[in-house]
Amino acid sequence: MQPQPLKKQEKPLFKTAIPGTDWLRVTTNEGNVFYSHKVKKESVWAIPEDLKMALEALQEEERKDGENLTLAPPVVQLPQVGKRKAMDAQPFEEVVLNKKARVEEEEESSEEEEEEEEEEEEGWQREAVKQLAAEAEEERIRTLEREKEAELEAQQIREQAIPQRMDLSIEEGKALFKVSVSTSITVLS
């Protein structure tokens, strides 16, 4: 038997927290998307009903963020104070800096998340190995029990077929001997 070639394993590439929920949107290195519940530790490929509205809001926010990144820096309208005229709109650089800082934080947290994922994956694999070993041991025990039962049945059949001792009178013994001899002769002929 030749070993099967290893398939490239599909792994999470991007995780996005869905605001207002305990769900994550996970995009794999193969481009597939699934949804993972952080608390329940469950994952699904289909969008859960209770998640649809929050997911739509996240997608709308991402779409807007994508548009803002391609346009000029964000513009902030300063409020009118007293009798002064409102100042002209001016770019507000701090927002861009915060955005960059957030990206760096996300990169750091994504590395930590990847490490956590690897640890979870290893833990899951260890648990799966334990479970498979336990199932194999149970099957081995069941097989041994079936073999013992089959041996007992065979022994009982042998004991029933040939009694160990028969209490016969001399006449019964002679009659049994004559029958067995005549049966043997008939079989040999």
Phi and psi in degrees as a GROMACS rama.xvg file:
@    title "Ramachandran Plot"
@    xaxis  label "Phi"
@    yaxis  label "Psi"
@TYPE xy
-92.1174  142.019  GLN-2
-66.4783  145.094  PRO-3
-72.8419  138.697  GLN-4
-65.2692  142.705  PRO-5
-72.8203  133.458  LEU-6
-87.0194  147.723  LYS-7
-67.7505  125.661  LYS-8
-82.6878  136.772  GLN-9
-77.8481  126.99  GLU-10
-128.599  153.847  LYS-11
-62.6184  136.46  PRO-12
-110.164  -47.0904  LEU-13
-128.187  139.231  PHE-14
-122.728  132.057  LYS-15
-126.902  121.495  THR-16
-70.9261  135.976  ALA-17
-94.4463  113.76  ILE-18
-56.3227  139.648  PRO-19
80.5494  5.15073  GLY-20
-136.468  172.285  THR-21
-98.0926  19.7879  ASP-22
-100.542  152.431  TRP-23
-120.769  142.555  LEU-24
-97.2702  122.433  ARG-25
-115.994  126.156  VAL-26
-107.159  129.471  THR-27
-89.7404  169.932  THR-28
-67.0248  -13.9876  ASN-29
-91.6429  -2.98879  GLU-30
90.1889  2.27983  GLY-31
-80.9631  154.146  ASN-32
-123.411  132.748  VAL-33
-137.392  170.818  PHE-34
-121.24  132.558  TYR-35
-123.86  131.69  SER-36
-92.0044  119.855  HIS-37
-65.8069  -36.904  LYS-38
-81.7833  -49.6313  VAL-39
-76.1931  -13.6164  LYS-40
56.6932  45.5547  LYS-41
-125.665  151.653  GLU-42
-129.228  143.977  SER-43
-138.663  150.005  VAL-44
-86.7399  -31.6637  TRP-45
-88.71  148.682  ALA-46
-73.4219  121.731  ILE-47
-65.1658  148.204  PRO-48
-57.75  -43.6233  GLU-49
-70.2811  -6.42793  ASP-50
-103.796  -14.7864  LEU-51
-58.8353  -45.8182  LYS-52
-67.2857  -43.3441  MET-53
-64.9252  -36.3597  ALA-54
-68.5308  -40.2653  LEU-55
-62.232  -40.8508  GLU-56
-63.9995  -41.5106  ALA-57
-63.2019  -43.7197  LEU-58
-64.6929  -38.4722  GLN-59
-64.3491  -42.1946  GLU-60
-63.6992  -42.4119  GLU-61
-64.1574  -39.8835  GLU-62
-62.3932  -43.8598  ARG-63
-64.9537  -42.5374  LYS-64
-60.9454  -39.343  ASP-65
-63.5902  -39.0368  GLY-66
-68.4244  -41.1914  GLU-67
-65.6913  -33.9188  ASN-68
-68.9894  -28.7255  LEU-69
-86.4295  -17.2108  THR-70
-92.2287  -176.602  LEU-71
-66.0587  167.042  ALA-72
-55.6938  153.726  PRO-73
-59.7463  145.812  PRO-74
-110.498  134.627  VAL-75
-115.895  128.116  VAL-76
-89.6812  119.164  GLN-77
-80.6444  142.389  LEU-78
-71.934  156.32  PRO-79
-80.252  131.389  GLN-80
-116.015  124.995  VAL-81
59.3411  -133.143  GLY-82
-95.4987  2.99935  LYS-83
-70.6993  154.206  ARG-84
-78.6745  152.187  LYS-85
-64.6527  138.343  ALA-86
-75.6814  156.254  MET-87
-64.3873  154.504  ASP-88
-63.2432  134.977  ALA-89
-128.61  147.936  GLN-90
-64.2475  143.966  PRO-91
-114.469  95.1403  PHE-92
-66.9963  -26.6905  GLU-93
-61.163  -34.5386  GLU-94
-61.1681  -43.1128  VAL-95
-64.1295  -42.6149  VAL-96
-62.7236  -42.5806  LEU-97
-62.0537  -37.6284  ASN-98
-63.0019  -44.5068  LYS-99
-63.7036  -42.2016  LYS-100
-61.9752  -40.6085  ALA-101
-64.3264  -39.581  ARG-102
-61.9345  -43.1727  VAL-103
-63.6141  -41.5284  GLU-104
-61.8035  -41.5748  GLU-105
-63.9844  -37.9388  GLU-106
-63.551  -43.9259  GLU-107
-63.285  -45.5173  GLU-108
-68.2646  -30.8219  SER-109
-68.6737  -34.3748  SER-110
-65.016  -42.1719  GLU-111
-63.8505  -41.8648  GLU-112
-63.1944  -39.1109  GLU-113
-62.6766  -41.941  GLU-114
-62.413  -43.3977  GLU-115
-62.0837  -41.2539  GLU-116
-62.0469  -42.8752  GLU-117
-62.8105  -41.5591  GLU-118
-64.0644  -42.6783  GLU-119
-62.4356  -42.6925  GLU-120
-62.2393  -44.9785  GLU-121
-63.6043  -41.3076  GLU-122
-62.2334  -42.705  GLY-123
-62.4731  -42.6409  TRP-124
-65.3654  -41.942  GLN-125
-60.2803  -44.0208  ARG-126
-62.9606  -40.908  GLU-127
-64.0556  -41.1416  ALA-128
-63.6252  -43.1507  VAL-129
-60.6114  -44.4988  LYS-130
-64.9368  -43.0506  GLN-131
-64.133  -39.5181  LEU-132
-64.2649  -41.8815  ALA-133
-63.6307  -42.4274  ALA-134
-63.9728  -40.3054  GLU-135
-64.4336  -40.425  ALA-136
-64.7469  -43.3047  GLU-137
-60.5679  -42.5594  GLU-138
-64.592  -40.2924  GLU-139
-62.0241  -42.9367  ARG-140
-64.548  -42.7696  ILE-141
-62.2162  -39.8373  ARG-142
-63.9703  -44.3252  THR-143
-61.449  -41.7203  LEU-144
-62.957  -42.4292  GLU-145
-63.4812  -39.9079  ARG-146
-63.7129  -41.5723  GLU-147
-63.4004  -43.4682  LYS-148
-62.266  -42.7441  GLU-149
-63.7306  -40.3417  ALA-150
-64.2204  -42.8383  GLU-151
-62.651  -43.1686  LEU-152
-61.661  -43.4869  GLU-153
-62.9406  -41.1843  ALA-154
-64.8562  -41.9112  GLN-155
-63.0371  -39.2487  GLN-156
-64.4609  -43.9225  ILE-157
-60.8549  -43.2344  ARG-158
-65.8352  -35.3782  GLU-159
-74.019  -33.3267  GLN-160
-72.7779  -42.0362  ALA-161
-122.951  102.311  ILE-162
-65.4902  144.866  PRO-163
-69.5905  -36.7716  GLN-164
-147.458  139.076  ARG-165
-125.131  130.768  MET-166
-95.6454  104.371  ASP-167
-126.03  152.094  LEU-168
-79.6684  170.562  SER-169
-62.6928  -41.5059  ILE-170
-64.5294  -41.2659  GLU-171
-65.3536  -37.8781  GLU-172
-65.4042  -43.0286  GLY-173
-63.571  -42.9501  LYS-174
-64.2599  -42.3036  ALA-175
-64.4964  -39.4708  LEU-176
-64.1935  -44.6691  PHE-177
-61.2938  -42.5432  LYS-178
-65.3801  -43.9366  VAL-179
-68.5546  -35.7438  SER-180
-67.4772  -45.518  VAL-181
-66.1308  -34.0487  SER-182
-67.647  -41.3998  THR-183
-63.3618  -41.5668  SER-184
-65.8201  -40.9262  ILE-185
-64.6767  -40.0082  THR-186
-67.4286  -39.6123  VAL-187
-71.8903  -27.4586  LEU-188
